[in-house]
Amino acid sequence: MQTLQPHELANFYPMHDKARFAELVEGMKQSGYRDEFPIVVHEGKILDGRNRYAAAIEAGVEPYIVQFSGDDPLEFVVQANSNRRDLDPGQRAAIGLKIQKWWNEK
């Protein structure tokens, strides 16, 4: 299996903390990889699913990978991460600033 790197847009968001990541790994060890949560790849890099991908590798299970098929990868990443309960208001603001900076440099 090839090793995938994260897409720059995915890196706007933090990875899960150690405890949440350990839960994800343990769940995959017990149940395998659930196909309803694919890892989305764009330009050969992980656009969404960095935590799931890393957990699958650590758990020794095959991740389910699909190619991004939308028109706007930034919008996709923002929507995919908008409901993350583990982000506090300060983190959300910092992410917004990163996105704005990226957009202005584009």
C-alpha positions as CSV (number, residue, x, y, z in Angstrom):
1,M,0.0,0.0,0.0
2,Q,1.3,3.4,-0.9
3,T,1.8,6.0,1.8
4,L,-0.4,9.1,1.3
5,Q,0.4,12.5,2.5
6,P,-2.1,15.1,3.6
7,H,-3.3,17.8,1.1
8,E,-2.4,21.4,2.1
9,L,-6.1,22.2,2.5
10,A,-6.6,19.3,5.0
11,N,-3.8,20.7,7.1
12,F,-5.9,23.7,8.0
13,Y,-7.5,21.5,10.6
14,P,-5.7,19.8,13.5
15,M,-5.4,16.1,13.9
16,H,-7.3,14.3,16.7
17,D,-5.7,14.3,20.1
18,K,-4.0,11.1,21.3
19,A,-7.1,9.8,23.2
20,R,-9.5,10.2,20.3
21,F,-6.9,8.7,17.8
22,A,-6.5,5.7,20.1
23,E,-10.3,5.2,20.1
24,L,-10.3,5.3,16.3
25,V,-7.5,2.7,16.1
26,E,-9.2,0.4,18.6
27,G,-12.5,0.7,16.7
28,M,-10.8,-0.3,13.5
29,K,-9.0,-3.2,15.1
30,Q,-12.4,-4.5,16.4
31,S,-14.6,-3.7,13.4
32,G,-12.3,-3.1,10.4
33,Y,-12.7,-0.1,8.2
34,R,-16.2,1.2,7.6
35,D,-16.8,2.1,4.0
36,E,-19.3,4.8,4.7
37,F,-16.4,7.0,5.8
38,P,-14.0,7.0,2.9
39,I,-10.7,8.8,2.7
40,V,-11.0,11.4,0.0
41,V,-7.9,12.0,-2.2
42,H,-7.3,15.0,-4.4
43,E,-4.1,15.6,-6.4
44,G,-2.6,12.4,-5.0
45,K,-3.0,13.6,-1.4
46,I,-5.5,13.2,1.4
47,L,-8.2,15.9,1.2
48,D,-10.3,14.4,4.0
49,G,-9.7,11.5,6.3
50,R,-6.1,12.0,7.6
51,N,-7.1,10.6,11.0
52,R,-8.9,7.7,9.6
53,Y,-6.1,6.9,7.2
54,A,-3.4,7.0,10.0
55,A,-5.7,4.9,12.3
56,A,-6.2,2.3,9.5
57,I,-2.5,2.0,9.0
58,E,-1.8,1.6,12.7
59,A,-4.7,-0.9,13.1
60,G,-3.4,-2.9,10.1
61,V,-6.6,-2.6,8.1
62,E,-7.1,-1.5,4.5
63,P,-8.5,2.0,4.2
64,Y,-11.3,2.8,1.8
65,I,-10.0,5.5,-0.5
66,V,-12.0,7.5,-3.2
67,Q,-11.0,10.3,-5.5
68,F,-12.5,13.7,-5.0
69,S,-15.1,14.4,-7.6
70,G,-16.3,17.9,-6.7
71,D,-15.6,21.3,-8.1
72,D,-14.3,23.1,-5.1
73,P,-11.8,21.2,-2.8
74,L,-11.7,24.0,-0.2
75,E,-15.4,24.1,0.2
76,F,-15.4,20.3,0.5
77,V,-12.8,20.4,3.3
78,V,-14.6,23.2,5.2
79,Q,-17.9,21.3,5.0
80,A,-16.4,18.0,5.9
81,N,-14.9,19.5,9.1
82,S,-17.6,22.1,10.0
83,N,-19.2,19.8,12.6
84,R,-16.1,18.6,14.4
85,R,-17.0,18.8,18.1
86,D,-13.4,18.7,19.2
87,L,-12.7,22.2,17.9
88,D,-13.1,25.2,20.2
89,P,-13.9,28.7,19.1
90,G,-10.3,29.8,19.1
91,Q,-9.3,26.9,16.9
92,R,-12.1,27.7,14.5
93,A,-11.0,31.3,14.3
94,A,-7.4,30.2,13.6
95,I,-8.6,27.9,10.9
96,G,-10.5,30.8,9.3
97,L,-7.4,32.9,9.3
98,K,-5.4,30.1,7.7
99,I,-8.0,29.8,5.0
100,Q,-8.1,33.5,4.4
101,K,-4.3,33.7,4.1
102,W,-4.3,30.7,1.7
103,W,-7.0,32.3,-0.4
104,N,-5.2,35.7,-0.6
105,E,-2.0,34.0,-1.7
106,K,-3.7,31.9,-4.3
